[in-house]
Amino acid sequence: MIPVMTLGLAVGLAFANTTTQSNGWINLNGIPTQLDTDPCEGLNRECSVIYQDDPQGRIFEVYTDMSLTTRKASGVDTPYVIPGTP
């Protein structure tokens, strides 16, 4: 009976993490756009990114989801550089 209970507990815990992991979202000309990668690492600061080939050199604030209300955490003050264009 104990092995069956252990198996049930293991399966239950496998689904216990309900946090949605996201690469982050930016506001691209009024449209929520998900990033292809997650450049944000660390805590205590707010994440921002800049695209390497953006001719305007815009800095985008990174959010946790497409509602664009909660900023994603970062460990640095400077924007992360992402290859390509927005």
JOHU-V715934 format. One record per run of one state. SS is the DSSP state (helix for helix, strand for strand, loop for the rest). FROM is the first residue (numbers start at 1). TO is the last residue. If there is no record, write none. Layout:
<<SS & FROM & TO> <SS & FROM & TO>>
This chain:
<<loop & 1 & 1> <helix & 2 & 14> <loop & 15 & 24> <strand & 25 & 28> <loop & 29 & 30> <strand & 31 & 34> <loop & 35 & 44> <strand & 45 & 46> <loop & 47 & 47> <strand & 48 & 51> <loop & 52 & 58> <strand & 59 & 61> <loop & 62 & 62> <strand & 63 & 63> <loop & 64 & 70> <strand & 71 & 71> <loop & 72 & 72> <strand & 73 & 74> <loop & 75 & 79> <strand & 80 & 82> <loop & 83 & 86>>
